[in-house]
Amino acid sequence: MSCRFAAMKNYFRLIRYIRHYKGYAVLHVLSNLLAVSFSLISLTMIVPFLNILFDQHPQKYELMQWALSAKTLINNFYYYISKLIEEHGKISALSFICIMVVVMFFIKNFFRYMALYYMAPIRNGVVRDIRNQLFGKVLALPLSYFTERRKGDIIARVTNDVSEVEWSVMNSLEFMFREPLTVILFLVTMVVMSPQLSLFVLVLLPLSGWIIGRISKTLRKTSLDARQRMGHLLSTIEETISGLRIIKAFTAERFLTDKFQKQNQEYFRLQNRIYRKYDLSAPLSEFLGTIVMVVVMYFGGQLVLKENTLEPAVFISFIAIFSQLIPPAKAFTTAFYNIQKGLASAERIHAVLDADISITDPSSPKTIGTFNSGIEYRNVSFAYREGETGYVLRKINLKIEKGKTVALVGQSGSGKTTLADMLPRYYDPSEGEIRIDGINIRELKLHDLRKLFGVVSQESILFNDSVFNNIAFGLENVKEEDVIHAAQTANAHNFIMEMPEKYHTNIGDRGSKLSGGQRQRLSIARAILKNPPILILDEATSALDSESERLVQESLLRLIENRTSIVIAHRLSTIMHSDEIIVLQKGEIIERGTHASLLSNGSAYKKLYDLQSFI
């Protein structure tokens, strides 16, 4: 029961997106109502057609005063048909009815098209809104969310799952709006024509729907499994493309191929199950509809032949209307199967949309426009998961004055990057607090806080765009001369000018058209252009050759000039002139001081320095 409630909750969450398109929805429903009405009118033309054909036209009718009632409309219609037969003969009356049927069907199909016309912006608009909201949520989620999940699975939710909702749920909306109207209007007409026969329909059709519902119950779960498998597939593909160098170097092609084929085979198996269940909907609903039709024909035939309580023309019209009731019922069944299939994707989408954003703006944020005095860590401890006893950082107390350069050194896993990542609130401390200019950073607006920082990391994060747009990333109305000046300061201008389109050259995926040193200098140029008061340099030169390191080091020296800098470094030669060096070990500060004072102490820092000097 809880699973069914969750599924309905997900469905109604999707439907709520339609509130932004109320005008289109009203026009869509109105167009469908008119289309169904004219379809019904055209089918009721069968009765006078058959009466004329079999010479069973009823007695003369008197013209009644026009009123919006079925009795008046039918009476006056027969009055004019009778008059037409008297004056022009049966052939003319037959021609008139045939023309009326054509006109009715033309009007019906016109309004059916208009219903689809108004549905298009609803369906596509809802999908657009979901995709926008999902992408915005991905940007808003904390980094900790992504460390625990496969990147490919998240990509699958933003792409494949949204597409599944578009095709399975949104495409079914048209049926969900139109077919119930068709069924209700047709059923009301059938009840007016023959209450006895309609009773069979009203009992047997819901029974058929219950059988179909029982069979489709497992479709959503199977679809959810298939969506998860697709997420694993995309993760494998993404990891394979990113790691092709290593895969080829370690001749792991066979291993990756076997892994992918195994995942693909599992997805193939699940998709077969989904399609078999889905493809069962149409033949099953048609077969059940045929059973209902045969029951109606049998008992209706008795009413005509045995009891003489039903006119043959009315009975045939009843069957004709009921036969037109089966396609919408069938379409409704197909739509129901589609929705079950799509709700599995909706569940995965809502899992992202409902994910907790642990790092948010305070309710009444304080403002900070400039950096004036310093940074302070007060008894800061941190664990990646709440409640964990294994802290990454323990009781960190540290002050960084404005304009000073502080270096963080230590073995891998000692907590250097985590310590720096808490400044722009990529993570929040589990205990203690961090203050900038005496203000707890949790009391500041995230946008204002992060504007204070520039980051240059070991892995140069560049985008598949032009050189200009990568340097000017995140800034608006940037002048070209400012970008050029930033590139010159970062020792990047010369190699940029040698590129085919200079500053407007596309640098490829993650800057793949550039060398490591060139990518890093573009990252530094980006930080120079932003001109932040505080810099975080995370292993900015560790992956470079000697020549590239020299050029990047020159750029970094220009970058940190007159700025407050936190430098994370494995190569101790790059931080010898720092104002203070902090030595971390297992998440704790074990030494601090200048390069000279730490060497004279002969402790952990000297051991690291001697080891690197020896190497």
C-alpha positions as CSV (number, residue, x, y, z in Angstrom):
1,M,0.0,0.0,0.0
2,S,2.8,2.4,0.9
3,C,4.5,1.8,-2.5
4,R,1.2,2.5,-4.3
5,F,0.8,5.7,-2.2
6,A,4.3,6.8,-3.1
7,A,3.7,6.1,-6.8
8,M,0.5,8.2,-6.7
9,K,2.3,11.0,-4.8
10,N,5.0,11.0,-7.5
11,Y,2.4,11.2,-10.2
12,F,0.5,14.1,-8.6
13,R,3.8,15.9,-8.1
14,L,4.3,15.8,-11.8
15,I,0.8,16.9,-12.5
16,R,1.3,19.9,-10.2
17,Y,3.8,21.3,-12.8
18,I,0.7,21.9,-15.0
19,R,-0.5,24.8,-12.8
20,H,1.9,27.1,-14.7
21,Y,0.0,26.3,-17.9
22,K,-3.6,26.6,-16.7
23,G,-4.7,28.5,-19.8
24,Y,-3.5,25.8,-22.1
25,A,-5.0,23.1,-19.9
26,V,-8.4,24.8,-20.0
27,L,-8.3,25.1,-23.8
28,H,-7.1,21.5,-24.1
29,V,-10.0,20.2,-22.0
30,L,-12.5,22.4,-23.8
31,S,-11.3,21.2,-27.2
32,N,-11.4,17.6,-26.1
33,L,-15.0,18.1,-24.8
34,L,-16.1,19.5,-28.2
35,A,-14.3,16.8,-30.1
36,V,-16.0,14.0,-28.1
37,S,-19.3,15.8,-28.3
38,F,-19.2,16.0,-32.1
39,S,-18.0,12.4,-32.3
40,L,-21.0,11.3,-30.3
41,I,-23.4,13.4,-32.4
42,S,-22.0,11.8,-35.6
43,L,-22.5,8.3,-34.2
44,T,-26.1,9.0,-33.2
45,M,-26.8,9.8,-36.8
46,I,-26.8,6.0,-37.3
47,V,-30.4,5.8,-35.9
48,P,-32.1,8.0,-38.4
49,F,-29.9,6.5,-41.2
50,L,-31.0,3.0,-40.3
51,N,-34.7,4.0,-39.9
52,I,-34.7,5.5,-43.4
53,L,-32.8,2.5,-44.8
54,F,-35.2,0.0,-43.4
55,D,-38.3,2.1,-43.8
56,Q,-38.8,2.3,-40.1
57,H,-38.9,6.1,-39.7
58,P,-41.2,7.0,-36.8
59,Q,-44.4,8.9,-37.1
60,K,-44.6,12.6,-37.8
61,Y,-43.1,15.0,-35.2
62,E,-44.4,18.5,-34.3
63,L,-41.8,21.2,-34.1
64,M,-41.1,22.0,-30.4
65,Q,-39.8,25.3,-29.1
66,W,-35.9,25.2,-29.1
67,A,-34.4,24.4,-25.7
68,L,-31.1,22.9,-24.5
69,S,-32.4,19.4,-23.8
70,A,-31.9,16.1,-25.5
71,K,-35.6,15.5,-26.0
72,T,-36.1,18.8,-27.8
73,L,-33.0,18.4,-30.0
74,I,-34.0,14.8,-31.0
75,N,-37.6,15.7,-31.6
76,N,-36.8,18.7,-33.8
77,F,-34.1,16.8,-35.7
78,Y,-36.7,14.1,-36.6
79,Y,-39.2,16.8,-37.5
80,Y,-36.9,18.2,-40.1
81,I,-35.9,14.8,-41.4
82,S,-39.6,13.9,-41.8
83,K,-40.2,17.2,-43.6
84,L,-37.2,16.5,-45.9
85,I,-38.5,13.0,-46.7
86,E,-42.0,14.4,-47.5
87,E,-40.8,17.2,-49.8
88,H,-37.7,15.6,-51.4
89,G,-37.8,11.9,-50.8
90,K,-35.7,9.4,-48.8
91,I,-32.6,9.7,-51.0
92,S,-32.3,13.4,-50.2
93,A,-32.7,12.7,-46.5
94,L,-30.1,10.0,-46.7
95,S,-27.7,12.4,-48.5
96,F,-28.3,15.0,-45.9
97,I,-27.5,12.6,-43.0
98,C,-24.3,11.5,-44.8
99,I,-23.2,15.1,-45.3
100,M,-24.0,15.8,-41.6
101,V,-21.8,12.8,-40.6
102,V,-18.9,14.2,-42.7
103,V,-19.3,17.7,-41.3
104,M,-19.5,16.3,-37.7
105,F,-16.4,14.2,-38.1
106,F,-14.5,17.2,-39.7
107,I,-15.4,19.4,-36.7
108,K,-14.5,16.6,-34.3
109,N,-11.1,16.1,-35.9
110,F,-10.5,19.9,-36.0
111,F,-11.1,20.1,-32.2
112,R,-9.0,17.0,-31.7
113,Y,-6.1,18.7,-33.4
114,M,-6.7,21.8,-31.4
115,A,-6.6,19.7,-28.2
116,L,-3.2,18.3,-29.3
117,Y,-2.1,21.8,-30.3
118,Y,-2.7,23.1,-26.7
119,M,-1.2,20.0,-25.1
120,A,2.2,20.5,-26.8
121,P,3.3,23.5,-24.7
122,I,2.0,21.8,-21.5
123,R,3.9,18.5,-22.2
124,N,7.1,20.2,-23.3
125,G,6.9,22.9,-20.7
126,V,6.5,20.5,-17.8
127,V,9.6,18.5,-19.0
128,R,11.5,21.8,-19.5
129,D,10.6,22.9,-15.9
130,I,11.6,19.5,-14.4
131,R,15.0,19.5,-16.3
132,N,15.6,23.1,-15.2
133,Q,14.7,22.3,-11.6
134,L,16.8,19.2,-11.6
135,F,19.9,21.0,-13.0
136,G,19.5,23.8,-10.5
137,K,19.3,21.2,-7.7
138,V,22.5,19.5,-8.9
139,L,24.3,22.9,-8.7
140,A,22.8,23.6,-5.2
141,L,23.7,20.2,-3.7
142,P,26.8,20.1,-1.4
143,L,29.9,18.3,-2.6
144,S,29.4,15.6,-0.1
145,Y,26.3,14.4,-2.0
146,F,28.4,13.6,-5.1
147,T,31.2,11.8,-3.2
148,E,28.7,9.0,-2.3
149,R,27.1,8.6,-5.7
150,R,28.1,7.5,-9.1
151,K,28.5,10.4,-11.5
152,G,27.0,8.4,-14.4
153,D,23.9,7.6,-12.3
154,I,23.3,11.3,-11.7
155,I,23.7,12.0,-15.4
156,A,21.2,9.3,-16.2
157,R,18.7,10.9,-13.9
158,V,19.1,14.3,-15.6
159,T,19.0,12.8,-19.1
160,N,17.4,9.4,-19.5
161,D,15.0,9.6,-16.6
162,V,13.7,13.0,-17.6
163,S,13.3,11.7,-21.2
164,E,11.4,8.7,-19.8
165,V,9.0,11.0,-17.9
166,E,8.6,13.0,-21.1
167,W,7.7,10.0,-23.3
168,S,5.9,7.8,-20.7
169,V,4.0,10.3,-18.4
170,M,3.7,13.5,-20.4
171,N,2.7,11.8,-23.6
172,S,0.0,10.0,-21.6
173,L,-1.5,13.2,-20.3
174,E,-3.4,13.8,-23.5
175,F,-5.1,10.4,-23.0
176,M,-5.6,11.1,-19.3
177,F,-7.5,14.3,-20.1
178,R,-9.4,13.1,-23.3
179,E,-10.3,9.5,-22.7
180,P,-12.2,9.9,-19.4
181,L,-14.3,12.6,-21.1
182,T,-15.0,10.2,-24.0
183,V,-15.9,7.3,-21.7
184,I,-18.2,9.5,-19.5
185,L,-20.1,11.1,-22.4
186,F,-20.5,7.8,-24.3
187,L,-21.6,6.0,-21.1
188,V,-24.2,8.6,-20.4
189,T,-25.6,8.3,-23.9
190,M,-25.7,4.5,-23.7
191,V,-27.6,4.7,-20.4
192,V,-30.1,7.0,-22.1
193,M,-30.5,4.6,-25.0
194,S,-30.7,1.4,-22.9
195,P,-30.2,1.3,-19.1
196,Q,-30.4,-2.6,-19.1
197,L,-27.4,-3.0,-21.5
198,S,-25.5,-0.2,-19.9
199,L,-25.6,-2.1,-16.6
200,F,-23.5,-4.9,-18.1
201,V,-21.0,-2.4,-19.4
202,L,-20.8,-0.6,-16.0
203,V,-20.1,-3.9,-14.3
204,L,-17.8,-5.6,-16.7
205,L,-15.6,-2.6,-17.8
206,P,-14.3,-1.9,-14.2
207,L,-13.7,-5.6,-13.7
208,S,-11.5,-5.6,-16.9
209,G,-9.7,-2.5,-15.5
210,W,-9.0,-4.3,-12.2
211,I,-7.5,-7.3,-14.1
212,I,-5.2,-5.0,-16.1
213,G,-4.2,-3.1,-13.0
214,R,-3.2,-6.3,-11.2
215,I,-1.0,-7.3,-14.2
216,S,0.7,-3.9,-14.5
217,K,1.4,-3.6,-10.8
218,T,5.0,-5.0,-11.2
219,L,5.8,-2.8,-14.2
220,R,6.9,0.2,-12.1
221,K,9.4,-1.9,-10.0
222,T,10.9,-3.5,-13.1
223,S,11.3,-0.1,-14.7
224,L,13.0,1.3,-11.6
225,D,15.5,-1.6,-11.7
226,A,16.1,-0.9,-15.4
227,R,16.7,2.9,-14.7
228,Q,19.2,2.0,-12.0
229,R,21.0,-0.4,-14.4
230,M,21.2,2.4,-17.0
231,G,22.8,4.6,-14.4
232,H,25.5,1.9,-13.9
233,L,26.0,1.6,-17.6
234,L,26.5,5.4,-18.0
235,S,28.9,5.4,-15.0
236,T,31.0,2.7,-16.7
237,I,31.0,4.6,-20.0
238,E,31.9,7.9,-18.3
239,E,34.7,6.2,-16.3
240,T,36.0,4.4,-19.4
241,I,36.2,7.6,-21.5
242,S,37.9,9.5,-18.7
243,G,40.4,6.8,-18.0
244,L,41.3,5.6,-21.5
245,R,45.0,6.3,-21.0
246,I,45.2,4.0,-17.9
247,I,43.0,1.4,-19.4
248,K,45.2,1.1,-22.5
249,A,48.4,1.3,-20.4
250,F,47.3,-1.6,-18.2
251,T,45.8,-3.5,-21.1
252,A,42.5,-3.6,-19.2
253,E,40.3,-3.5,-22.4
254,R,39.1,-7.1,-21.9
255,F,38.2,-6.5,-18.2
256,L,36.2,-3.3,-19.0
257,T,34.6,-5.0,-22.0
258,D,33.4,-7.9,-19.8
259,K,32.2,-5.6,-17.1
260,F,30.2,-3.5,-19.6
261,Q,28.8,-6.5,-21.4
262,K,27.6,-8.0,-18.1
263,Q,25.9,-4.8,-17.1
264,N,24.4,-4.4,-20.6
265,Q,23.1,-8.0,-20.6
266,E,21.3,-7.3,-17.3
267,Y,19.8,-4.2,-18.7
268,F,18.8,-6.2,-21.8
269,R,17.0,-8.7,-19.6
270,L,15.1,-6.1,-17.6
271,Q,14.1,-4.2,-20.8
272,N,12.7,-7.5,-22.2
273,R,10.6,-7.9,-19.1
274,I,9.4,-4.3,-19.3
275,Y,8.4,-4.5,-23.0
276,R,6.7,-7.9,-22.6
277,K,4.5,-6.5,-19.8
278,Y,4.0,-3.2,-21.6
279,D,3.1,-5.0,-24.9
280,L,0.5,-7.1,-23.1
281,S,-1.6,-4.0,-22.4
282,A,-3.1,-3.6,-25.9
283,P,-4.1,-7.2,-26.7
284,L,-5.3,-7.9,-23.2
285,S,-7.5,-4.8,-23.1
286,E,-8.8,-5.6,-26.6
287,F,-9.6,-9.2,-25.6
288,L,-11.4,-8.1,-22.4
289,G,-13.3,-5.4,-24.4
290,T,-14.4,-8.1,-26.9
291,I,-15.7,-10.3,-24.1
292,V,-17.8,-7.3,-22.8
293,M,-18.9,-6.6,-26.4
294,V,-20.1,-10.2,-26.9
295,V,-22.0,-10.1,-23.6
296,V,-23.7,-6.9,-24.6
297,M,-24.5,-8.3,-28.1
298,Y,-26.0,-11.4,-26.6
299,F,-28.3,-9.7,-24.1
300,G,-29.1,-6.9,-26.5
301,G,-30.1,-9.4,-29.1
302,Q,-32.5,-10.9,-26.6
303,L,-34.0,-7.5,-25.9
304,V,-34.6,-7.0,-29.6
305,L,-35.7,-10.5,-30.7
306,K,-37.3,-11.9,-27.6
307,E,-38.7,-9.1,-25.5
308,N,-39.2,-6.5,-28.2
309,T,-38.2,-3.8,-25.7
310,L,-35.4,-2.3,-27.9
311,E,-35.6,-1.0,-31.4
312,P,-33.1,-2.7,-33.8
313,A,-31.8,0.7,-35.0
314,V,-31.2,1.8,-31.4
315,F,-29.5,-1.5,-30.6
316,I,-27.2,-1.2,-33.6
317,S,-26.4,2.5,-32.6
318,F,-25.7,1.3,-29.0
319,I,-23.3,-1.3,-30.3
320,A,-21.6,1.3,-32.6
321,I,-21.2,3.7,-29.7
322,F,-19.9,0.9,-27.4
323,S,-17.4,-0.1,-30.1
324,Q,-16.1,3.5,-30.0
325,L,-15.9,3.2,-26.3
326,I,-13.3,0.3,-26.5
327,P,-10.5,2.4,-28.2
328,P,-10.5,5.1,-25.5
329,A,-10.6,2.4,-22.8
330,K,-7.7,0.7,-24.6
331,A,-5.8,4.0,-24.9
332,F,-6.5,4.7,-21.2
333,T,-5.0,1.2,-20.4
334,T,-1.9,1.9,-22.5
335,A,-1.5,5.3,-20.9
336,F,-1.8,3.6,-17.5
337,Y,1.0,1.2,-18.4
338,N,3.1,4.1,-19.7
339,I,2.6,6.0,-16.5
340,Q,3.6,3.0,-14.4
341,K,6.8,2.8,-16.5
342,G,7.5,6.5,-16.2
343,L,6.8,6.7,-12.5
344,A,10.0,4.7,-11.9
345,S,11.9,7.5,-13.5
346,A,9.9,10.1,-11.6
347,E,10.8,8.4,-8.4
348,R,14.6,8.6,-9.2
349,I,14.2,12.3,-10.3
350,H,12.4,13.2,-7.1
351,A,15.1,11.4,-5.0
352,V,17.5,14.1,-6.3
353,L,15.0,17.0,-6.0
354,D,14.2,15.9,-2.4
355,A,17.9,15.5,-1.4
356,D,18.8,17.6,1.6
357,I,20.8,20.7,0.9
358,S,22.8,20.8,4.1
359,I,24.8,24.0,3.2
360,T,22.3,26.8,2.8
361,D,22.0,30.6,3.3
362,P,21.0,31.6,6.9
363,S,17.5,33.0,7.4
364,S,18.9,36.5,8.2
365,P,22.3,36.6,6.5
366,K,24.9,39.2,7.4
367,T,26.6,41.1,4.6
368,I,30.3,41.2,3.8
369,G,31.6,43.1,0.8
370,T,35.3,43.2,1.5
371,F,37.9,41.2,3.4
372,N,39.4,43.5,6.1
373,S,41.2,41.7,8.9
374,G,41.7,37.9,8.9
375,I,40.4,34.3,9.0
376,E,40.1,32.2,12.2
377,Y,39.5,28.5,12.7
378,R,38.1,27.9,16.3
379,N,38.2,24.3,17.6
380,V,37.2,23.0,14.2
381,S,36.7,19.2,13.8
382,F,35.2,17.5,10.8
383,A,33.9,14.1,9.7
384,Y,32.5,13.4,6.3
385,R,29.4,11.6,7.7
386,E,27.4,12.8,10.6
387,G,27.9,10.7,13.7
388,E,31.2,9.2,12.5
389,T,33.9,8.9,15.1
390,G,36.7,8.9,12.6
391,Y,37.4,12.6,12.3
392,V,39.3,13.9,9.3
393,L,40.2,17.1,11.3
394,R,40.4,17.4,15.1
395,K,40.4,20.6,17.2
396,I,42.0,22.9,14.6
397,N,42.8,26.4,15.9
398,L,44.4,28.7,13.3
399,K,44.5,32.4,12.5
400,I,45.4,33.8,9.1
401,E,46.0,37.6,9.0
402,K,45.1,39.6,5.9
403,G,47.9,39.7,3.3
404,K,49.7,36.7,4.7
405,T,50.5,33.5,2.9
406,V,49.9,30.3,4.9
407,A,51.1,26.9,3.6
408,L,49.5,23.6,4.6
409,V,51.8,20.6,4.3
410,G,51.7,17.0,5.4
411,Q,51.2,13.5,4.2
412,S,48.3,12.5,1.9
413,G,45.2,12.1,3.9
414,S,46.3,14.5,6.6
415,G,43.3,16.9,6.0
416,K,45.0,19.7,4.1
417,T,42.4,20.0,1.3
418,T,39.5,19.5,3.6
419,L,40.8,22.3,5.9
420,A,40.8,24.7,2.9
421,D,37.5,23.4,1.4
422,M,35.6,24.5,4.6
423,L,36.5,28.2,3.9
424,P,34.1,28.6,1.0
425,R,31.7,26.2,2.7
426,Y,32.1,23.2,0.4
427,Y,31.8,21.4,3.7
428,D,30.7,22.7,7.2
429,P,32.6,21.8,10.3
430,S,31.1,19.1,12.5
431,E,32.3,21.0,15.5
432,G,33.7,24.5,16.1
433,E,33.4,27.5,13.7
434,I,35.3,29.5,11.1
435,R,35.2,33.3,11.2
436,I,36.1,35.9,8.5
437,D,36.5,39.4,9.9
438,G,35.1,38.1,13.1
439,I,31.8,36.8,11.5
440,N,30.9,33.1,11.6
441,I,30.9,32.1,7.9
442,R,27.6,30.3,8.5
443,E,26.0,33.6,9.1
444,L,27.0,35.0,5.7
445,K,25.2,34.6,2.4
446,L,26.9,31.9,0.3
447,H,27.2,34.1,-2.8
448,D,28.9,36.9,-0.8
449,L,31.2,34.5,1.0
450,R,32.4,32.7,-2.2
451,K,33.0,36.0,-4.0
452,L,35.9,36.5,-1.6
453,F,37.7,33.4,-2.9
454,G,39.7,32.4,-5.9
455,V,40.7,28.8,-6.3
456,V,43.5,27.2,-8.4
457,S,43.5,23.4,-7.9
458,Q,45.8,20.6,-8.9
459,E,43.4,19.4,-11.6
460,S,42.7,22.4,-13.9
461,I,38.9,22.6,-14.2
462,L,38.2,24.0,-17.7
463,F,35.2,23.8,-19.9
464,N,34.6,22.9,-23.6
465,D,34.5,26.5,-24.7
466,S,36.8,29.3,-26.0
467,V,39.9,30.5,-24.2
468,F,38.1,33.9,-23.6
469,N,35.1,32.3,-22.0
470,N,37.2,30.1,-19.7
471,I,39.2,33.0,-18.4
472,A,36.0,35.2,-18.0
473,F,34.1,32.3,-16.5
474,G,31.4,33.4,-14.0
475,L,31.8,37.1,-14.8
476,E,29.6,39.3,-16.8
477,N,30.3,42.2,-19.3
478,V,34.1,41.4,-19.3
479,K,36.2,43.5,-21.6
480,E,38.7,41.8,-23.9
481,E,41.6,43.9,-22.7
482,D,41.0,42.7,-19.1
483,V,41.1,39.1,-20.2
484,I,44.3,39.7,-22.2
485,H,45.9,41.5,-19.2
486,A,45.0,38.5,-16.9
487,A,46.5,36.1,-19.5
488,Q,49.7,38.2,-19.7
489,T,50.0,38.2,-15.9
490,A,49.5,34.4,-15.9
491,N,52.2,33.8,-18.6
492,A,49.5,32.5,-20.9
493,H,49.2,35.3,-23.6
494,N,52.0,34.0,-25.8
495,F,50.7,30.5,-26.3
496,I,47.2,31.8,-26.7
497,M,48.3,34.0,-29.6
498,E,49.8,31.0,-31.4
499,M,46.4,29.2,-31.4
500,P,44.3,29.2,-34.6
501,E,41.6,31.7,-33.4
502,K,43.7,33.1,-30.5
503,Y,41.4,34.0,-27.6
504,H,38.3,32.6,-29.4
505,T,39.8,29.1,-29.9
506,N,37.9,26.2,-28.5
507,I,40.1,24.3,-26.0
508,G,38.1,21.0,-26.1
509,D,36.6,18.8,-23.4
510,R,38.3,19.8,-20.1
511,G,41.0,21.7,-22.1
512,S,42.1,18.5,-23.8
513,K,43.8,20.6,-26.7
514,L,46.2,22.1,-24.2
515,S,49.2,20.9,-22.2
516,G,49.1,20.6,-18.4
517,G,51.1,23.8,-17.9
518,Q,48.9,25.7,-20.4
519,R,45.7,24.5,-18.7
520,Q,47.0,25.6,-15.3
521,R,48.0,29.0,-16.5
522,L,44.5,29.5,-17.9
523,S,43.2,28.6,-14.4
524,I,45.5,31.2,-12.9
525,A,44.4,33.8,-15.4
526,R,40.8,33.1,-14.4
527,A,41.6,33.7,-10.8
528,I,43.6,36.9,-11.6
529,L,40.6,38.3,-13.6
530,K,38.3,37.6,-10.7
531,N,40.7,39.5,-8.5
532,P,39.6,37.9,-5.2
533,P,41.0,39.0,-1.8
534,I,41.6,35.4,-0.7
535,L,43.3,32.7,-2.7
536,I,43.3,28.9,-2.2
537,L,46.1,27.2,-4.2
538,D,45.7,23.4,-4.0
539,E,48.8,21.6,-5.3
540,A,48.8,24.0,-8.2
541,T,52.2,22.9,-9.6
542,S,52.5,19.3,-8.5
543,A,51.6,17.7,-11.8
544,L,53.8,19.8,-14.0
545,D,57.2,19.4,-15.6
546,S,60.1,21.7,-14.5
547,E,59.7,24.2,-17.3
548,S,55.9,24.4,-16.9
549,E,56.3,24.6,-13.2
550,R,58.7,27.6,-13.5
551,L,56.2,29.5,-15.7
552,V,53.2,28.6,-13.4
553,Q,55.3,29.5,-10.3
554,E,56.0,32.9,-11.8
555,S,52.3,33.3,-12.5
556,L,51.4,32.3,-8.9
557,L,53.8,34.7,-7.4
558,R,52.1,37.5,-9.3
559,L,48.7,36.2,-8.3
560,I,49.4,36.0,-4.5
561,E,51.0,39.4,-4.4
562,N,49.1,41.6,-1.9
563,R,46.6,38.8,-1.3
564,T,45.8,36.5,1.6
565,S,46.7,33.0,0.4
566,I,46.3,29.4,1.6
567,V,48.7,27.2,-0.2
568,I,48.5,23.4,-0.2
569,A,51.7,21.8,-1.4
570,H,53.6,18.6,-1.5
571,R,56.6,20.2,-3.0
572,L,58.1,22.1,-0.1
573,S,60.3,24.1,-2.4
574,T,57.3,26.1,-3.5
575,I,56.3,27.3,-0.1
576,M,59.7,28.2,1.5
577,H,58.8,31.9,1.5
578,S,55.4,31.5,3.2
579,D,54.7,33.7,6.2
580,E,53.7,30.6,8.2
581,I,53.8,26.8,7.4
582,I,51.2,24.6,9.1
583,V,52.2,20.9,9.3
584,L,49.2,18.5,9.6
585,Q,49.3,14.8,10.6
586,K,46.2,12.7,10.9
587,G,43.9,15.7,11.0
588,E,45.9,17.6,13.7
589,I,48.3,20.5,13.6
590,I,51.6,19.1,14.9
591,E,54.0,22.0,13.9
592,R,53.8,25.6,12.8
593,G,56.3,28.3,12.0
594,T,58.4,29.7,9.2
595,H,60.5,27.5,6.9
596,A,63.7,28.4,8.8
597,S,62.3,27.9,12.3
598,L,60.7,24.5,11.3
599,L,64.0,23.3,9.9
600,S,65.9,24.3,13.0
601,N,63.4,22.3,15.2
602,G,64.5,19.2,13.4
603,S,61.0,17.6,13.7
604,A,58.3,16.4,11.2
605,Y,58.8,19.2,8.7
606,K,62.5,18.7,8.5
607,K,62.0,15.0,7.8
608,L,59.7,15.8,4.9
609,Y,62.1,18.4,3.6
610,D,65.2,16.1,3.9
611,L,63.3,13.3,2.2
612,Q,62.3,15.6,-0.8
613,S,65.8,17.0,-1.0
614,F,67.2,13.4,-1.1
615,I,64.8,12.5,-3.9
